[in-house]
Amino acid sequence: MRKQACRLAFAAILALTWPAVMEAAEMSAVQATEEQVTAQPTTTATPVSSVSSPPAPSMDDLGRMLGYMVLVGCLAFFSYYFLKHGLPLYRGRNSGEKKLHVLEMKSLGNRQFLLVVGYEDQRLLLGVTPGKIDYLCPLDSAQSMTADFSTMLSKTTQQEA
């Protein structure tokens, strides 16, 4: 995954800096030809066969190109970081206690299963199939189960007496 991201970042850097490199090369070639024309007197004609190769880009152009490459590299790094880790402003919002928990899961086969989900003090039974999720019924919460057991016990002891 990282190798692919590095390759993608390198390709993006090349794609974004290539026009600047080509423009710098053209500008230096134009400057060199202007210098050659101004250095030679106008009376002598230059032969067509003595065309020289364009000179190397100047240090100003190389510095500008290096600056573009650093800028694009920083943009690639920060975009990768934000995609991987998220924005720092939104990280702290979900740091509190989570209220939704999957308490139990029972597979029924063929990608179908039952879930017992707890949300705050409620327990819910959900049926999950590949096409949908159905709310089947509420289940007694742990607090109501103890209260129900105590009331059932008191009723039973009253009936025996």
C-alpha positions, -999 to +999 in steps of 0.1 A: +000+000+000+028+024+009+048+015-022+018+023-044+012+056-026+048+065-031+047+057-067+015+077-071+031+107-053+062+105-075+040+103-107+020+133-095+052+153-088+065+145-123+032+154-139+030+187-121+066+198-125+072+187-161+055+218-176+077+240-154+108+222-164+099+225-201+091+262-197+124+268-179+143+251-207+125+271-234+131+303-215+168+296-211+170+287-248+153+320-258+177+339-235+207+322-249+197+330-285+190+366-276+225+368-261+241+353-292+222+377-314+232+408-293+268+396-291+273+392-328+273+422-352+243+425-375+264+425-406+276+390-404+252+362-411+253+330-391+255+298-411+226+274-407+249+245-399+264+262-368+233+259-346+243+250-311+224+231-285+204+251-260+223+259-228+215+243-195+188+260-173+201+287-150+203+284-113+172+306-109+152+282-130+165+251-112+157+267-078+122+275-090+118+239-102+131+225-069+107+248-050+078+234-071+089+198-064+091+205-026+056+221-027+041+192-046+058+167-023+044+185+008+009+186-007+011+148-015+024+140+020-003+160+037-031+147+015-019+111+022-017+119+060-052+134+061-067+105+041-051+080+064-056+097+098-084+122+092-085+158+101-072+167+136-102+188+144-127+159+141-106+133+159-117+143+194-155+143+188-159+105+191-134+100+219-162+096+245-177+064+256-195+045+228-231+038+234-237+011+208-224-024+214-230-058+197-236-080+227-242-113+209-244-127+173-258-160+162-253-172+126-284-187+108-264-197+077-264-183+042-252-149+054-281-145+077-277-139+115-294-125+146-278-097+166-284-086+201-274-050+202-271-029+233-277+009+232-274+027+265-297+007+287-318-009+260-312-043+243-326-049+208-329-080+186-320-074+150-322-098+120-296-093+093-297-106+058-277-096+027-304-072+015-317-056+047-316-053+085-349-059+104-357-047+139-374-078+154-382-069+190-370-051+221-354-073+247-355-067+284-326-047+297-304-059+326-320-035+351-356-045+342-347-082+343-335-079+379-367-059+388-388-085+371-371-113+389-375-096+423-412-091+416-417-127+404-399-139+435-420-118+458-452-130+440-441-166+443-433-163+480-467-146+486-485-174+468-467-201+489-476-183+521 
